[in-house]
Amino acid sequence: MQLDNRILSIVSYAAVLIGVVLGASGIVRGGSLFIAAGTIGIALKSRNFRGIEFYLPVVIAVALFALAIALPRGR
């Protein structure tokens, strides 16, 4: 179980880092999708708390995902 949380943490932080790099390089939609996926992974680590520690990051990630999908093409 601890190994699963460690792998989830590494993958989630890597997704957030990739999202930040993509967003800084101009690929905002892809970057925000990676950040949303990483945030969901980080929130899944605290799923046992069932309080604001779990629900607030999930709501933020879902809102960021919806915002990324709704962004115009910008070309």
DASULNOR-V788865 format. One record per residue. PHI is phi in radians with two decimals (999 if undefined). Layout:
phi=PHI
phi=PHI
//
This chain:
phi=999
phi=-1.19
phi=-1.15
phi=-1.11
phi=-1.16
phi=-1.18
phi=-1.14
phi=-1.08
phi=-1.13
phi=-1.12
phi=-1.16
phi=-1.16
phi=-1.16
phi=-1.15
phi=-1.13
phi=-1.14
phi=-1.11
phi=-1.09
phi=-1.10
phi=-1.16
phi=-1.15
phi=-1.12
phi=-1.13
phi=-1.22
phi=-1.53
phi=1.93
phi=-1.69
phi=-1.23
phi=-1.10
phi=-1.13
phi=-1.10
phi=-1.25
phi=-1.18
phi=-1.15
phi=-1.13
phi=-1.11
phi=-1.14
phi=-1.14
phi=-1.16
phi=-1.09
phi=-1.11
phi=-1.19
phi=-1.19
phi=-1.16
phi=-1.17
phi=-1.80
phi=-1.22
phi=-1.37
phi=-1.34
phi=1.00
phi=-2.16
phi=-1.17
phi=-1.14
phi=-1.75
phi=-1.31
phi=-1.12
phi=-1.11
phi=-1.16
phi=-1.13
phi=-1.11
phi=-1.16
phi=-1.15
phi=-1.14
phi=-1.16
phi=-1.12
phi=-1.14
phi=-1.15
phi=-1.14
phi=-1.21
phi=-1.44
phi=-1.12
phi=-1.25
phi=-1.22
phi=1.09
phi=-1.85
//
